[in-house]
């Protein structure tokens, strides 16, 4: 993994914690993240690696950009949900 320390990210007011690889060349899992949006809900994100001919990112920075964009859009949607 990129770091043994926990990564803390924030998107749309939600904290997201995880671990992420520093390279896309090895490993089947690029990152594992978790968030606790409330109402006793836990959301896990697993970002899996693929063979170069199948993946849609070309570098670790491109992967991180797509990862962050996905979590950004996911949490943006959560802000539109009503508590029930």
N, C-alpha and C positions, 0 to 999 in steps of 0.2 A: 504494500500500500504506500501511497505518497507520504503519509506521515502516520506515526503511531498515536499522535495526538488527535483528539476529536476535532472535526471541522464544525464550526458553527456558522450557519448562513441564515439570513433573514429575507423573507419575501412577503410582501403585503401584510406585514405585521405578525407573521408566523415564523417561529424559530424552527430551523431544520438542522439536525445533527447527523454526522456521518463520518465515514472513512472513504478515501478515494485513491485510486492508483495514480502513480506519477508517470505511467507509460501505458500505451495501448498495445504494445508489442507482445506482452505476456499476460497470462491469467484469463480466466473466463468471466470474472466479475470485476468490473471497473470501479464500482462504488456501491455502497450500502448506506442509506440514509433513513432517518425516522423523524416524524413530527407528531406532536400531540395537539391537535386543533381544538380540543375541548370536548365536553359531553362524554368523557371516558372513552374517546376514540383515539386509536393509535394507527398511524399510516406509515407503512414501510415502502421505500423505493429501492429497487434493485436494478442497477444498470449493468447489463451483461455485455461482454465483448463478443465480437463476431470475427470471422475470417475477413481479411482486408477486402476481398472481392464482394462481400455482402454488406459491409457497414457503410453508413452514410456520413462518416467523419474521417478525416485524414490525419489528425494529430491529437495529442492529448488536450491541447487548448481548444480545438474544435469540439471534442467530446464534452469538455467542461462548459463550453458555451451552450451546447445543445441541452446538457443536463440542467443547467441553471434556467434556461428558457422554458423547459418542460415544467420544472418546479414553480417557476414564476407564473405560468399559465394555470397550473393546477391550483395554486393558492389564490390566484385572482378569482377563479371560479368559486372557491370556498367563501370568499367575501360576499358573494351574491346569495348564498344559501341562508335560509332562516332557521333559527333554533326551534325545534319542536319537542 
